[in-house]
Amino acid sequence: MEFSKAILFMKVLLSAREIPFEAMVTKRTGEKKYILKETVRVYGDTKARHLEIKTDPDTRFLMAQEMAPSIAAISADTELIWEVSPNELYAWIYEKYFAEHK
């Protein structure tokens, strides 16, 4: 296998508050995949009518990636495993470092 064609992912243990929204995560002791969300939309009888629920700074949503998705609210301090490519992790570290040191 050529390295350039390989898709590599790393598993990084971080608190939920440090992981970008929309990232694929798992719980520390599990295999089930979730998407980390800031906002959840609940639709009514038409797509035009919906309720948008946004987390506060100390909360995150986990949306299970299953046939019947489930949503759970967790503390932003909960440690999760972020499945991330090396390039995406590098970009995240670079952005975080320069954002904090401007």
C-alpha contacts under 8 A as a table, 3 or more apart, distances in Angstrom:
res1	aa1	res2	aa2	distance
1	M	5	K	7.39
1	M	6	A	7.07
2	E	5	K	5.52
2	E	6	A	6.45
3	F	6	A	5.15
7	I	85	S	7.85
8	L	85	S	5.95
8	L	86	P	7.28
9	F	83	E	6.09
9	F	84	V	5.21
9	F	85	S	4.45
9	F	86	P	6.68
10	M	82	W	7.82
10	M	83	E	5.62
10	M	84	V	5.29
10	M	85	S	5.95
10	M	86	P	6.73
11	K	81	I	5.85
11	K	82	W	5.52
11	K	83	E	4.75
11	K	84	V	6.48
12	V	81	I	5.33
12	V	82	W	5.11
12	V	83	E	6.64
12	V	84	V	7.51
13	L	28	R	7.81
13	L	79	E	6.50
13	L	80	L	5.69
13	L	81	I	4.54
13	L	82	W	6.35
14	L	18	E	6.38
14	L	19	I	6.84
14	L	79	E	5.35
14	L	80	L	5.70
14	L	81	I	6.48
14	L	82	W	7.22
15	S	18	E	5.59
15	S	19	I	6.93
15	S	76	A	6.59
15	S	77	D	5.11
15	S	78	T	5.32
15	S	79	E	4.18
15	S	80	L	6.02
16	A	19	I	5.31
16	A	36	L	7.97
16	A	60	R	7.13
16	A	75	S	7.60
16	A	76	A	4.87
16	A	77	D	5.87
16	A	78	T	5.65
16	A	79	E	5.94
16	A	80	L	6.10
17	R	20	P	7.81
17	R	58	D	7.64
17	R	60	R	7.69
17	R	76	A	4.72
17	R	77	D	6.32
19	I	23	A	7.06
19	I	82	W	7.09
20	P	23	A	5.82
20	P	36	L	7.59
21	F	35	I	7.80
21	F	36	L	5.25
21	F	37	K	5.25
21	F	38	E	6.22
22	E	35	I	5.49
22	E	36	L	5.09
22	E	37	K	5.62
23	A	35	I	5.60
23	A	36	L	5.55
23	A	82	W	7.04
23	A	83	E	7.71
23	A	84	V	8.00
24	M	33	K	6.63
24	M	34	Y	5.73
24	M	35	I	4.81
24	M	36	L	6.61
24	M	82	W	6.17
24	M	83	E	5.86
24	M	84	V	7.70
25	V	33	K	5.82
25	V	34	Y	5.27
25	V	35	I	6.15
25	V	36	L	6.84
25	V	80	L	6.37
25	V	81	I	5.36
25	V	82	W	4.55
25	V	83	E	5.84
26	T	30	G	6.26
26	T	31	E	6.10
26	T	32	K	5.91
26	T	33	K	5.06
26	T	34	Y	6.00
26	T	80	L	5.95
26	T	81	I	5.20
26	T	82	W	6.78
26	T	83	E	7.87
27	K	30	G	5.16
27	K	31	E	7.23
27	K	32	K	7.45
27	K	79	E	7.42
27	K	80	L	5.02
27	K	81	I	6.11
28	R	79	E	6.83
28	R	80	L	5.53
28	R	81	I	5.98
32	K	64	A	7.46
32	K	65	Q	7.88
33	K	64	A	6.20
33	K	65	Q	5.94
34	Y	62	L	5.69
34	Y	63	M	5.18
34	Y	64	A	4.45
34	Y	65	Q	5.62
35	I	62	L	5.73
35	I	63	M	5.16
35	I	64	A	6.61
35	I	65	Q	7.21
36	L	60	R	6.87
36	L	61	F	5.86
36	L	62	L	4.99
36	L	63	M	6.59
37	K	40	V	7.08
37	K	60	R	6.21
37	K	61	F	4.90
37	K	62	L	6.13
37	K	63	M	7.05
38	E	54	K	5.88
38	E	55	T	5.60
38	E	60	R	5.93
38	E	61	F	6.22
39	T	52	E	6.76
39	T	53	I	5.57
39	T	54	K	4.37
39	T	55	T	6.37
39	T	61	F	7.51
40	V	52	E	5.81
40	V	53	I	5.23
40	V	54	K	6.53
40	V	61	F	7.82
41	R	50	H	6.44
41	R	51	L	5.64
41	R	52	E	4.47
41	R	53	I	6.27
42	V	50	H	5.43
42	V	51	L	5.10
42	V	52	E	6.38
42	V	53	I	7.95
43	Y	46	T	6.87
43	Y	47	K	5.98
43	Y	48	A	7.95
43	Y	49	R	6.11
43	Y	50	H	4.17
43	Y	51	L	6.38
44	G	47	K	6.75
44	G	49	R	5.42
44	G	50	H	5.44
44	G	51	L	7.84
45	D	49	R	6.98
46	T	49	R	5.48
46	T	50	H	7.82
47	K	50	H	6.64
55	T	58	D	7.67
55	T	59	T	5.54
55	T	60	R	5.95
55	T	61	F	7.32
56	D	59	T	5.51
56	D	60	R	7.76
57	P	60	R	7.95
57	P	76	A	7.44
58	D	75	S	5.90
58	D	76	A	4.91
58	D	77	D	7.48
59	T	73	A	6.58
59	T	74	I	5.64
59	T	75	S	4.67
59	T	76	A	4.79
60	R	73	A	5.70
60	R	74	I	5.36
60	R	75	S	6.25
60	R	76	A	5.68
61	F	71	I	6.55
61	F	72	A	5.58
61	F	73	A	4.54
61	F	74	I	6.16
62	L	71	I	5.56
62	L	72	A	5.21
62	L	73	A	6.34
62	L	74	I	7.27
63	M	69	P	6.55
63	M	70	S	5.73
63	M	71	I	4.51
63	M	72	A	6.66
64	A	69	P	5.19
64	A	70	S	5.27
64	A	71	I	6.37
65	Q	69	P	5.86
65	Q	70	S	7.96
66	E	69	P	5.09
66	E	70	S	7.86
74	I	78	T	6.85
75	S	78	T	5.44
84	V	88	E	6.35
84	V	89	L	6.22
85	S	88	E	5.25
85	S	89	L	6.18
86	P	89	L	5.07
86	P	90	Y	6.05
87	N	90	Y	5.08
87	N	91	A	6.20
88	E	91	A	5.09
88	E	92	W	6.12
89	L	92	W	5.02
89	L	93	I	6.14
90	Y	93	I	5.17
90	Y	94	Y	6.04
91	A	94	Y	5.07
91	A	95	E	6.04
92	W	95	E	5.21
92	W	96	K	5.99
93	I	96	K	5.09
93	I	97	Y	5.95
94	Y	97	Y	5.26
94	Y	98	F	6.22
95	E	98	F	5.37
95	E	99	A	5.84
96	K	99	A	5.14
96	K	100	E	6.17
97	Y	100	E	5.39
97	Y	101	H	6.23
98	F	101	H	5.02
98	F	102	K	6.00
99	A	102	K	5.81
